[in-house]
Amino acid sequence: MKRVVTAGTFDLLHPGHYETLKFAKNLGDELIVIIARDKTVEKIKGRRPVIPEEQRRIMVEALKPVDKAILGSLTNKLEPIIKLKPDIIVLGPDQKTYDVKKLKKELLKYGLNCKVVKYDKYTNCPFHSSYDIVKEIVKRWCSKEIE
């Protein structure tokens, strides 16, 4: 059985999330998604997610390609991967925390030699990011433009 792992914020779900998850699931038998913790998102993106972490986890786990969704670690972002020992890790198109080579090198320190794949198709649709969804809501409800 081939285990695939991917990770992300998955704040306001959009087609790009689904396409990445579908791609990841097609690489193996089991797809586990690591959901970034609220504090981690705030540290990386400079803002808290709109949707709380447990609610994001529940919603992602409900998606058809996903077998299980778990919350990430607050201390070591690789901790869940080390525990799960996946065969394949999928990085999403907007993943900026790691690149393929850096991640593979880091995983070797923990004795993991899994395949790392970058899904580089960016779904082109009107609201292809959580931030774009937020901007549209502000524009429609508050009549304000935000950058």
FIMIGU-695233 format. One record per atom (N, C-alpha, C): residue in three letters; x, y negated, z. Coordinates in steps of 0.05 Angstrom, whole numbers, padded with zeros to 5 digits, always signed. Layout:
ALAXYZ ...
//
This chain:
MET+00017+00024+00000 MET+00000+00000+00000 MET+00018-00025+00000 LYS+00013-00042-00019 LYS+00029-00067-00022 LYS+00015-00090-00008 ARG+00030-00102+00012 ARG+00019-00124+00027 ARG+00030-00151+00016 VAL+00011-00169+00010 VAL+00018-00195+00000 VAL+00010-00216+00021 VAL+00027-00236+00025 VAL+00022-00257+00044 VAL+00025-00284+00030 THR+00007-00302+00036 THR+00010-00330+00027 THR+00002-00348+00051 ALA+00009-00373+00049 ALA+00003-00391+00071 ALA-00004-00419+00061 GLY-00017-00434+00078 GLY-00024-00462+00070 GLY-00042-00474+00091 THR-00050-00499+00085 THR-00068-00514+00102 THR-00097-00505+00098 PHE-00105-00504+00072 PHE-00132-00497+00065 PHE-00153-00514+00079 ASP-00149-00540+00078 ASP-00167-00558+00093 ASP-00194-00560+00080 LEU-00197-00575+00059 LEU-00223-00576+00045 LEU-00220-00559+00020 LEU-00233-00536+00020 LEU-00229-00516-00001 LEU-00237-00527-00028 HIS-00221-00519-00048 HIS-00226-00528-00076 HIS-00217-00506-00094 PRO-00223-00507-00121 PRO-00216-00486-00139 PRO-00186-00478-00139 GLY-00168-00497-00134 GLY-00140-00490-00133 GLY-00133-00470-00112 HIS-00146-00473-00088 HIS-00142-00454-00067 HIS-00151-00426-00076 TYR-00175-00425-00088 TYR-00185-00399-00097 TYR-00168-00386-00118 GLU-00159-00402-00138 GLU-00142-00391-00159 GLU-00115-00380-00148 THR-00103-00394-00129 THR-00079-00384-00116 THR-00084-00358-00101 LEU-00106-00357-00086 LEU-00112-00332-00071 LEU-00118-00309-00090 LYS-00132-00314-00112 LYS-00138-00293-00131 LYS-00113-00283-00144 PHE-00094-00301-00151 PHE-00069-00293-00162 PHE-00053-00275-00142 ALA-00053-00284-00117 ALA-00038-00269-00097 ALA-00050-00241-00092 LYS-00076-00239-00091 LYS-00089-00214-00087 LYS-00083-00194-00110 ASN-00081-00204-00134 ASN-00076-00187-00157 ASN-00048-00175-00157 LEU-00030-00185-00139 LEU-00003-00174-00138 LEU-00001-00150-00119 GLY-00022-00145-00104 GLY-00020-00123-00085 GLY-00047-00112-00076 ASP-00047-00096-00055 ASP-00071-00083-00045 ASP-00084-00099-00022 GLU-00068-00113-00006 GLU-00078-00127+00017 GLU-00067-00155+00016 LEU-00085-00175+00020 LEU-00077-00203+00021 LEU-00083-00214+00049 ILE-00061-00223+00062 ILE-00064-00237+00087 ILE-00055-00266+00083 VAL-00072-00284+00093 VAL-00067-00313+00090 VAL-00060-00324+00117 ILE-00038-00339+00119 ILE-00030-00352+00143 ILE-00039-00381+00141 ILE-00056-00389+00160 ILE-00068-00416+00160 ILE-00050-00434+00178 ALA-00041-00456+00167 ALA-00025-00475+00182 ALA-00040-00486+00206 ARG-00027-00488+00228 ARG-00039-00498+00253 ARG-00043-00529+00250 ASP-00062-00540+00264 ASP-00068-00568+00263 ASP-00043-00585+00268 LYS-00028-00578+00289 LYS-00004-00593+00297 LYS+00017-00591+00275 THR+00019-00568+00262 THR+00039-00564+00241 THR+00032-00582+00217 VAL+00007-00583+00210 VAL-00002-00600+00187 VAL+00004-00629+00193 GLU-00002-00637+00218 GLU+00003-00665+00225 GLU+00032-00672+00223 LYS+00049-00653+00231 LYS+00078-00657+00230 LYS+00088-00659+00201 ILE+00078-00642+00184 ILE+00087-00641+00156 ILE+00075-00663+00139 LYS+00049-00667+00142 LYS+00035-00686+00124 LYS+00030-00714+00137 GLY+00035-00716+00162 GLY+00031-00742+00175 GLY+00003-00748+00182 ARG-00015-00728+00180 ARG-00043-00732+00186 ARG-00055-00705+00194 ARG-00074-00706+00211 ARG-00088-00681+00219 ARG-00107-00672+00197 PRO-00111-00646+00194 PRO-00131-00637+00175 PRO-00159-00645+00183 VAL-00177-00647+00164 VAL-00205-00654+00170 VAL-00218-00632+00185 ILE-00214-00608+00176 ILE-00227-00584+00187 ILE-00208-00571+00208 PRO-00218-00565+00232 PRO-00201-00552+00253 PRO-00191-00525+00244 GLU-00167-00517+00255 GLU-00153-00493+00246 GLU-00170-00468+00247 GLU-00185-00463+00268 GLU-00200-00438+00270 GLU-00223-00438+00250 GLN-00235-00460+00244 GLN-00255-00462+00224 GLN-00243-00457+00196 ARG-00220-00468+00191 ARG-00206-00463+00165 ARG-00200-00434+00162 ARG-00191-00421+00184 ARG-00184-00392+00183 ARG-00209-00376+00176 ILE-00231-00382+00189 ILE-00256-00367+00184 ILE-00265-00370+00155 MET-00263-00395+00145 MET-00272-00399+00117 MET-00254-00385+00097 VAL-00228-00386+00101 VAL-00210-00373+00082 VAL-00214-00342+00084 GLU-00218-00332+00107 GLU-00222-00303+00110 GLU-00247-00294+00096 ALA-00267-00312+00094 ALA-00292-00305+00080 ALA-00290-00304+00050 LEU-00268-00314+00039 LEU-00265-00314+00010 LEU-00259-00286-00001 LYS-00270-00279-00023 LYS-00269-00253-00035 LYS-00240-00241-00037 PRO-00220-00256-00046 PRO-00194-00243-00049 PRO-00180-00237-00023 VAL-00189-00249-00001 VAL-00174-00248+00025 VAL-00183-00225+00042 ASP-00164-00209+00051 ASP-00170-00187+00069 ASP-00170-00196+00098 LYS-00151-00215+00104 LYS-00149-00224+00132 LYS-00136-00252+00131 ALA-00145-00270+00149 ALA-00132-00296+00153 ALA-00124-00298+00182 ILE-00100-00308+00187 ILE-00090-00312+00214 ILE-00079-00340+00217 LEU-00077-00349+00241 LEU-00065-00375+00246 LEU-00034-00372+00248 GLY-00020-00392+00238 GLY+00009-00392+00238 GLY+00019-00397+00266 SER+00045-00397+00269 SER+00059-00401+00294 SER+00064-00430+00299 LEU+00063-00438+00324 LEU+00070-00466+00331 LEU+00099-00470+00336 THR+00115-00448+00338 THR+00143-00450+00344 THR+00162-00442+00321 ASN+00154-00422+00305 ASN+00171-00412+00284 ASN+00153-00405+00260 LYS+00154-00421+00239 LYS+00136-00416+00216 LYS+00140-00389+00203 LEU+00163-00376+00207 LEU+00167-00350+00196 LEU+00157-00327+00214 GLU+00150-00333+00238 GLU+00142-00313+00258 GLU+00120-00294+00247 PRO+00098-00304+00236 PRO+00077-00286+00226 PRO+00088-00268+00203 ILE+00105-00279+00186 ILE+00116-00263+00164 ILE+00134-00241+00174 ILE+00150-00247+00194 ILE+00167-00227+00206 ILE+00151-00204+00218 LYS+00129-00211+00231 LYS+00111-00191+00243 LYS+00097-00174+00221 LEU+00088-00188+00200 LEU+00072-00175+00179 LEU+00088-00158+00160 LYS+00114-00164+00157 LYS+00132-00150+00139 LYS+00119-00145+00111 PRO+00113-00167+00097 PRO+00100-00164+00071 PRO+00119-00154+00049 ASP+00107-00143+00029 ASP+00122-00135+00005 ASP+00127-00159-00013 ILE+00107-00177-00014 ILE+00108-00200-00031 ILE+00098-00225-00016 ILE+00111-00247-00020 ILE+00102-00273-00010 ILE+00096-00291-00033 VAL+00073-00303-00033 VAL+00065-00322-00055 VAL+00066-00350-00044 LEU+00081-00367-00058 LEU+00082-00396-00052 LEU+00063-00410-00071 GLY+00046-00427-00061 GLY+00027-00442-00078 GLY+00040-00463-00094 PRO+00026-00474-00113 PRO+00038-00494-00131 PRO+00047-00520-00117 ASP+00034-00527-00095 ASP+00042-00551-00081 ASP+00057-00546-00055 GLN+00067-00522-00053 GLN+00083-00514-00029 GLN+00110-00529-00029 LYS+00114-00545-00009 LYS+00138-00561-00007 LYS+00157-00553+00016 THR+00147-00536+00033 THR+00163-00527+00056 THR+00186-00510+00048 TYR+00181-00493+00029 TYR+00202-00474+00019 TYR+00203-00474-00011 ASP+00226-00467-00022 ASP+00227-00459-00050 ASP+00235-00429-00049 VAL+00233-00416-00071 VAL+00237-00387-00072 VAL+00264-00378-00061 LYS+00285-00391-00071 LYS+00312-00382-00063 LYS+00317-00387-00033 LYS+00309-00410-00023 LYS+00313-00417+00005 LYS+00298-00397+00023 LEU+00273-00391+00016 LEU+00257-00373+00032 LEU+00269-00345+00032 LYS+00277-00335+00009 LYS+00290-00308+00008 LYS+00314-00306+00025 LYS+00331-00327+00024 LYS+00355-00328+00041 LYS+00348-00328+00071 GLU+00329-00344+00078 GLU+00320-00345+00106 GLU+00309-00318+00116 LEU+00293-00305+00098 LEU+00281-00279+00106 LEU+00302-00257+00110 LEU+00324-00259+00095 LEU+00345-00239+00097 LEU+00358-00239+00125 LYS+00357-00262+00138 LYS+00368-00265+00165 LYS+00352-00247+00185 TYR+00327-00242+00178 TYR+00309-00226+00194 TYR+00306-00197+00183 GLY+00323-00190+00164 GLY+00322-00163+00153 GLY+00300-00158+00133 LEU+00288-00180+00123 LEU+00265-00177+00104 LEU+00275-00183+00076 ASN+00271-00164+00058 ASN+00279-00168+00030 ASN+00254-00165+00013 CYS+00235-00183+00017 CYS+00210-00181+00002 CYS+00212-00199-00023 LYS+00195-00193-00042 LYS+00194-00209-00066 LYS+00180-00235-00060 VAL+00190-00258-00070 VAL+00178-00284-00066 VAL+00170-00294-00094 VAL+00144-00301-00097 VAL+00134-00310-00123 VAL+00122-00337-00120 LYS+00128-00355-00138 LYS+00116-00382-00138 LYS+00093-00382-00158 TYR+00069-00388-00149 TYR+00047-00391-00167 TYR+00048-00420-00176 ASP+00054-00424-00202 ASP+00059-00452-00211 ASP+00036-00464-00228 LYS+00014-00450-00230 LYS-00009-00461-00245 LYS-00024-00480-00226 TYR-00026-00505-00234 TYR-00041-00524-00218 TYR-00068-00527-00230 THR-00089-00520-00215 THR-00116-00521-00225 THR-00124-00550-00231 ASN-00130-00555-00256 ASN-00137-00582-00264 ASN-00167-00585-00264 CYS-00177-00599-00243 CYS-00205-00605-00240 CYS-00207-00631-00226 PRO-00231-00644-00226 PRO-00233-00670-00214 PRO-00224-00672-00185 PHE-00229-00652-00169 PHE-00221-00652-00140 PHE-00203-00629-00135 HIS-00178-00631-00144 HIS-00159-00609-00141 HIS-00141-00610-00116 SER-00148-00628-00098 SER-00133-00629-00073 SER-00152-00639-00051 SER-00147-00630-00026 SER-00163-00639-00004 SER-00163-00669-00001 TYR-00139-00681-00006 TYR-00137-00710-00004 TYR-00154-00724-00025 ASP-00156-00714-00049 ASP-00173-00726-00070 ASP-00202-00724-00061 ILE-00210-00703-00048 ILE-00238-00700-00038 ILE-00243-00722-00017 VAL-00224-00725+00001 VAL-00227-00746+00022 VAL-00229-00774+00009 LYS-00212-00779-00010 LYS-00213-00806-00023 LYS-00240-00810-00036 GLU-00251-00790-00049 GLU-00277-00793-00062 GLU-00299-00798-00041 ILE-00298-00784-00019 ILE-00318-00788+00002 ILE-00317-00817+00013 VAL-00293-00827+00018 VAL-00289-00854+00028 VAL-00300-00874+00007 LYS-00294-00869-00018 LYS-00303-00887-00040 LYS-00333-00888-00041 ARG-00346-00865-00040 ARG-00375-00863-00043 ARG-00389-00874-00018 TRP-00379-00867+00006 TRP-00394-00873+00030 TRP-00386-00900+00042 CYS-00362-00909+00037 CYS-00352-00934+00049 CYS-00346-00955+00029 SER-00350-00949+00003 SER-00344-00968-00018 SER-00316-00979-00017 LYS-00296-00962-00009 LYS-00268-00970-00007 LYS-00251-00951-00023 GLU-00230-00962-00034 GLU-00209-00945-00048 GLU-00186-00941-00029 ILE-00176-00917-00028 ILE-00152-00911-00012 ILE-00131-00899-00030 GLU-00106-00903-00024 GLU-00084-00892-00040 GLU-00079-00863-00034 
//
